[in-house]
Amino acid sequence: MRNILIIGAGRSASSLIKYLLDKSEQENLHLTIGDLSLDLAKRKTNNHKNATPIQLDIANVEQRQTEIQKADIVISMLPAFMHIEVAKDCVKFKKHMVTASYISEEMQSLDAEAKANNLVFMNEIGLDPGIDHMSAMKILDEIKEKGGHTILFESFCGGLVAPESDNNLWNYKFTWNPRNVVLAGQGGAAKFIQEGTYKYIPYNKLFRRTEFLEVEGYGRFEGYANRDSLKYRSVYGLDDALTVYRGTIRRVGYSKAWDMFVQLGMTDDTYFIDDSETMSYRSFINLFLPYHPSDSVEIKLRHQLKIDQDDVMWDKLIELDIFNPNKIVGLKKATPAQILEKILTDSWTLEANDKDMIVMYHKFGYELNGEKKQIDSTMVCLGDDQTYTAMAKTVGLPVAMATLQILNGNITTPGVQLPIKKEVYEPILKELEEYGVIFSEKTVAYKGYK
């Protein structure tokens, strides 16, 4: 049997593992699923005869290399910074490798060796990055093939809560890593190009510069800019495009409310609060407010943010129970961002019956025969339950499909790469449709920017 080593059995691995096990008889596959938690690996295999769960510590070099040597291909679902040692072993033992993570400089440095050994190192083949690359390149290539020239490309993606589970004033719950949500937008100004002009949005202004999006059947959303929209400009062949913008999707009103935390300084992750372990939520809020001999924390906060008590922004804060003097942070030496994450987790954790939702939206503006045209492409994917979430499906399924395509010799171009070639995106996008990941494309009047 052909052996696939999957390293990491976390939330994103559930749909990936199920897909490969469902195909294991037909495709003659055996899965070795390694995780630091043997119990988690066992739960994901579900006693399937073609799967072996193992406790795997990737810091244990001998064990890691032994398992990699046994495999025909390795899937790393580890945190991004942990991929590199696995990748070096894959070069050493001449094994193909697949990850959903961004290509790091260290990973890119293995490109020449991967090519020399005829190895496919497929990266960025999850949701975002991943499905965004494939679905964008499909249409960009189609525009080019009919003689068109792309002048505008905008791409948005968001992990949200499904409409039937959307029951808080923020219209949001954590469907993925909460820490990434709290730290979103930090680390430098957001940059993009619009109508031929470079634009920069500093972090303290980011959540007040949003764009509205309409998705048929699901209503109105907003998008705020990702940190670097120009990273893929050359990769996508868009060096001459006048507008290139990538952003994150939320429900309308989220960004304005989130900006309250940004302006107060609660998303800061650069310093520690000494007495955080015994601090109440109310005391935490008061850290960011000026002293007043008689005004309450609530009044000081309203003055600071210039919001009235009948403003929905105030209702959103109240809903989070952040003024509670009896709720204790309970985190040692925590940063403001870590404490905010703890507070939000109380309110924004998915309930047992909640479902999540992925929304992706692309806009393509192009010129053809002297005429400006536009295509809007949208995709909405709903989760089944807390195991097979929309996030797990859209991250895990492309990884699994690419793995099988490589094993079966359908993806052959060697080297460290992302899924922008037709040999990669065409079969995977087609198969994803069978699992409910379907893009709806429509031609609309070119809007551009005035």
GIBELZI-V653992 format. One line per field, one symbol per residue. ss: DSSP state (H for helix, E for strand, C for the rest). burial: I if it has 16 or more other ideal C-beta (glycine too) atoms within 10 Angstrom, else O. Layout:
BEGIN
ss: ???
burial: ???
END
This chain:
BEGIN
ss: CEEEEEECCCHHHHHHHHHHHHHHHHHCEEEEEEECCHHHHHHHHCCCCCEEEEECCCCCHHHHHHHHHHCCEEEECCCHHHHHHHHHHHHHCCCEEEECCCCCHHHHCCHHHHHHCCCEEEECCEECCEHHHHHHHHHHHHHHHCCCEEEEEEEEEEEEECHHHCCCCCCCCECCCHHHHHCCCCCCCEEEEECCEEEEECHHHHCCCEEEEEECCCEEEEEEECCECCCCCCCCCCCCCCEEEEEEEEECCHHHHHHHHHHHCCCCCCCEECCHHHCEHHHHHHCCCCCCCCCCHHHHHHHHHCCCCCCHHHHHHHHCCCCCCCCECCCCCEEHHHHHHHHHHHHHECCCCCCEEEEEEEEEEEEECCEEEEEEEEEEEECCCCCCCHHHHHHHHHHHHHHHHHHCCCCCCCEEEECCCHHHHHHHHHHHHHHCCCEEEEEECCCCCC
burial: OOOIIIIIIOIIIIIIIIIIIOOIOOOOIIIIIIIOOOOIIIIIIOOIOIIIIOOIOIOOOOOIIOIIOOIIIIIIIIOOOIIIIIIIIIIOOOIIIIIIIOIIOOIOOIOOIIIOIOIIIIIIIIIIIIIIIIIIIIIIIOIOOOOIOIIIIIIIIIIIIIOOIIOOIIIIIIIIOIOOIIIIIOOOIIIIIIOOOOIOIOIOOIIOOIIOIOIOOIOOIIIIIIIOIOOIIOOIOIOOIIIIIIIIIIIOIIIOIIIIIIIIOIIIIOOOIOOIOOIOIIIIIIOIIOOOOOOOIIOIIIOOIOIOOOOOIIOIIOOIOIIOOOIIIOIOOIIIIIIIIIIIOOIIOIOOOIIIIIIIIIIIIIIOOOOOIIIIIIIIIIIOOIOOIIIIIIIIIIIIIIIIIIIOOOIOOIIIIIIIOOOIIOIIIOIIOOOOIOIOOOOOOIOOOO
END
